[in-house]
């Protein structure tokens, strides 16, 4: 049985879930919750490690004990090690598991570490471009079929505009959203195309309004975060000829790269140091280009790091 430690943060959880989905085998999602008083696996003599509580119901010692645990993020790493100590399972962990000395990297059977973090070479370390995620060829095919008719009125070339917001900020500055909307609209008009735009929970109402104003001149659809109705995000990714994504989100950029569309990264001023390093590795790999004066498309191989990791897991652990 495969267990996936389900981090409360969606972007972190998606890295582990995406790998599990690509294995094509049944798996169980184990929800995690934060508890600053918990003591995990004896790894910290006093108090907690990164404020994590263990998976719900583990004290019951499930009859379906895990043979493989997939986790992501520093908060889930000690829980994964606790499971290994109790069940003897294999551990696959995404991102750095934490501070060397408190958590021993060699205790993980496979560490999936972003290449931009420049991990030291080791037999159990597998560098990846960007982040693993849940966007697969099958997911995109299903989304294209589901949204084909609903987006049929939008002429090609279609530009998907994926807008986030700086981490730990109160909304994107409206002026940035307005300028981005205007620039994308003018470029789409110039090539006779249309725009499919969506915002995130970090964008904010004021910036969403400004984005709508900027997109005014071009035929477009705009989905605002949290509004009623089905979120068309996957449909936009699946049917876009080009994708413009803001530089603030590892997840959004990685998911855009999983498509066949040309990917442009906009608003580099919203990127943190880690984001900038990741974007640079993707530029060097030919996966993304900076958004500037053109939306000229180019051919690129879709990035499928979740599938690549799943293949490596099958190879290493003889899964069938």
C-alpha angles and dihedrals in degrees: 000000000000119000123197118200104226109215114205089234106085097212093052094045091049091063092062097035092050091057092047092051091054092054089070093220133113114272138177123226112220112199118223126206131191119250118169093199100052122115110216123207094321089283093129116041094207123036126327139329112236089335100279130153119204127255116291114264100010090129086070090066097224116235087227095066115187121257090185129027122194118195140165135203133025095276094061096044097084091047089053090052090049089055091050091051091052103037105022091233128160115258127217112182129185120214126006109320093215145271116353108241094037094053119027111222091206090065089070115082093211129011115196102202127177111252090228089065087063097223118200113257113261137153091251097044121095115183117212134189111247113332133315112251145168098265107111133163088258093051091051093047091051092047092050090053093046095049102032097099096037092056097036093107091065113091123227138280088061120194117205109207111199111190126190131160137238113287114260093008129120101247131315115289105265091225090061092049092048093050093047092049092050094047094049091045093053093048092048090049090051092059095039093248140124139238131237108194132185132176132209134226088266095056098077132210097273093052091045090055090049091049090052090052092050092051092050098105096056132062103259149147121223124197113195118209111265099010118138121274135046116320107245094201094115091043090054092050093046097050102036124114091196132015126208111194129177117246098239101084129067089190097051094046092047092048091050089053090055089070129075092243125108108261125216123185115216136191099025088183088075093058122102122218093271092047091052091051091049093048090051092053090050091049090051090049092052092244100117140017131202114264107244133125103342145041093204107153126227135188117262135164112251111251110242106173094150090057092046092051091047089053090051092050091052090049097047100040099033093236118179 
